Amino acid sequence: MDPLDLITRAGAAAFATDERGRIAIWNKGAQQMLGHPASQVLGKSCHDIICGQDVFGNRFCDRQCPLTFMVERGESVRHFELDIRAESGEIVPASFSIVVMPGPRARQYTLIHFLERVARRRDVDELIRRILTEQHAPPVSRPAAGDAPAPPSPMLTAREIQILRLLADGTSTQGIADSLFISVTTTRNHVQNILRKLDVHSKLEAVSLALRTHLL
């Protein structure tokens, strides 16, 4: 199963960032928890949206993200807790669990953030276990100097861009089919064409690449 499908179906709040800290996925649970709709946060810097502080009020989220440094050094990112800011300005105590998804190139990776209010973690732990079991992903390689993501080719159609936007919004395959008045089979065919054109292996990689190359 594509990790994006797990994020989309998750009852727990989840979002994903690319290696530059830009938000690539924002599911319905994240919107319900923090109030921001996906349309307002996709492509923006994570630290500008989350505004995380430790339990003592010290700033954690910043342009130089500690998580990206840890991943690039090959260190494990363990569970942690932060106070984060909702759209309303409310401070939300949240537990974070991070899953690292390597990209197709050395400098590319996606960080999936699962978060819940501190009182509850069981569903998050189970979802992480399922992703790790399904993916069997190798460790992220250290970035090689001078590497840069290649632009996607050939060009996507307007319908494929529309479907990519819905995927980034956390919409399920059935939800995409319903909103566009097409069949689930047609939706899946469009998704397969997107993966082939972008030369990626999962919907998560497709959305992340589309944001990096300004297709979205």
C-alpha positions in Angstrom: 0.0 0.0 0.0 1.2 3.5 -0.9 2.1 5.4 2.3 0.0 8.3 1.1 -3.1 6.0 1.2 -2.3 5.2 4.9 -2.0 8.9 5.7 -5.2 9.6 3.8 -7.1 6.9 5.6 -5.6 7.6 9.0 -7.9 8.8 11.7 -4.9 10.4 13.4 -3.6 13.7 12.2 -0.7 13.5 9.8 1.3 15.6 7.4 4.4 15.2 5.4 7.3 17.5 4.5 10.1 17.3 1.9 13.8 17.6 2.5 13.5 21.4 2.4 10.9 21.4 5.2 8.0 22.3 2.8 4.6 20.7 3.6 3.7 18.2 0.9 0.8 16.3 2.4 -1.8 17.6 5.0 -4.6 15.1 5.8 -8.1 15.8 7.1 -7.0 14.8 10.7 -4.4 17.6 10.6 -7.0 20.0 9.5 -9.4 19.0 12.2 -6.7 19.2 14.9 -5.1 22.5 13.9 -7.7 24.2 11.8 -5.6 24.9 8.7 -7.1 23.6 5.4 -4.6 21.9 3.1 -5.1 24.6 0.5 -3.5 27.1 2.9 -0.5 25.1 4.0 0.7 23.0 1.0 4.1 24.2 -0.2 4.7 26.4 2.8 7.5 25.9 5.4 6.6 23.6 8.2 8.0 25.9 10.9 5.8 28.8 9.8 2.7 26.6 10.3 3.5 24.4 13.3 5.5 27.0 15.3 6.6 24.2 17.7 8.0 24.9 21.1 9.3 22.5 23.8 7.5 22.1 27.1 9.6 25.0 28.5 8.5 27.4 25.8 11.8 27.3 23.8 11.5 27.5 20.1 12.0 24.1 18.4 10.6 24.7 14.9 12.8 27.1 12.8 14.2 27.5 9.3 17.0 25.2 10.3 14.9 22.2 11.3 16.6 19.8 13.8 14.8 16.9 12.2 16.4 17.4 8.8 19.8 17.6 10.4 19.2 14.3 12.2 18.0 12.6 9.0 20.9 13.8 7.0 23.3 12.5 9.6 21.6 9.1 9.5 20.3 9.4 13.1 17.0 7.9 14.2 14.2 10.4 15.0 12.5 9.2 18.2 9.1 10.1 19.5 8.9 13.6 21.0 6.4 16.1 22.3 5.9 19.8 21.4 3.5 22.6 22.0 2.2 23.7 18.6 0.0 26.5 17.4 -3.4 26.0 15.8 -4.9 28.4 13.2 -7.0 30.0 16.0 -3.8 30.7 18.0 -4.6 28.0 20.5 -1.5 26.2 21.9 -1.9 22.4 21.4 0.3 19.9 23.3 1.1 17.2 20.8 3.1 14.0 20.5 5.0 13.5 17.3 6.2 10.3 15.7 8.2 10.6 12.5 8.6 8.1 9.6 11.4 8.8 7.1 10.5 7.8 3.4 13.6 7.9 1.1 13.0 9.5 -2.3 14.3 8.3 -5.7 17.4 10.4 -5.5 20.1 10.9 -2.8 19.0 14.3 -1.7 15.3 13.5 -1.6 13.3 12.2 1.3 9.9 12.8 2.9 9.3 13.1 6.6 5.8 11.8 7.6 4.7 13.4 10.9 2.0 11.7 12.9 0.7 13.8 15.7 -2.0 13.6 18.4 -2.8 15.4 21.6 -0.5 14.1 24.2 -3.1 12.0 26.0 -3.5 9.4 23.2 -0.9 7.5 21.0 -2.2 4.0 20.4 -3.6 4.6 17.0 -0.5 6.5 15.9 1.8 3.7 16.9 -0.3 1.1 15.0 -0.3 3.3 11.9 3.5 3.7 12.0 3.9 -0.1 12.4 1.8 -0.7 9.3 3.7 1.8 7.2 7.1 0.3 8.2 5.8 -3.2 7.6 4.5 -2.3 4.1 7.3 -0.2 2.9 10.5 -2.0 4.0 12.4 1.1 3.0 16.2 1.3 3.1 17.9 4.0 5.1 18.1 7.5 3.7 21.4 8.2 1.9 23.4 11.2 2.9 22.9 14.0 0.3 25.6 14.2 -2.3 26.9 17.7 -3.1 25.6 19.1 -6.4 22.7 16.7 -6.7 19.4 18.3 -7.8 16.0 16.8 -8.6 15.4 16.4 -12.3 12.3 18.1 -13.6 9.4 15.7 -14.4 8.7 14.9 -18.1 6.5 14.6 -20.0 3.9 17.3 -19.2 0.9 16.3 -17.1 -2.6 17.0 -18.3 -4.9 19.4 -16.5 -6.9 16.4 -15.2 -3.8 14.8 -13.8 -2.8 18.1 -12.1 -6.3 18.2 -10.6 -5.9 14.7 -9.2 -2.5 15.5 -7.8 -4.0 18.5 -5.9 -6.7 16.3 -4.5 -4.1 13.7 -3.4 -2.1 16.4 -1.7 -5.3 17.5 0.1 -5.6 14.0 1.6 -8.5 12.9 -0.6 -8.9 9.1 -1.0 -9.3 7.4 -4.4 -13.0 7.0 -3.8 -13.2 10.7 -2.8 -11.4 11.8 -5.9 -13.7 9.7 -8.1 -16.8 11.2 -6.4 -15.6 14.8 -6.6 -14.7 14.5 -10.3 -17.7 12.4 -11.3 -15.5 9.6 -12.7 -15.2 6.0 -11.8 -12.7 4.6 -9.3 -11.1 2.6 -12.1 -10.6 5.8 -14.2 -9.2 7.5 -11.1 -6.7 4.7 -10.6 -5.7 4.8 -14.3 -5.0 8.6 -14.0 -2.9 7.9 -10.9 -0.9 5.3 -12.7 -0.3 7.7 -15.7 0.9 10.3 -13.2 3.4 7.9 -11.6 4.6 6.8 -15.0 5.1 10.3 -16.3 6.9 11.5 -13.2 8.9 8.4 -13.0 8.1 7.7 -9.3 6.8 4.7 -7.5 4.2 6.0 -5.1 1.6 8.7 -4.8 3.5 10.2 -1.9 6.6 10.6 -4.2 4.4 12.1 -6.9 3.0 14.8 -4.7 6.3 15.6 -3.2 8.0 15.9 -6.6 5.1 18.0 -8.0 5.6 20.5 -5.1 9.4 20.6 -5.5 9.1 21.3 -9.2 6.2 23.8 -8.8 3.6 21.7 -10.6 1.3 22.3 -7.6 
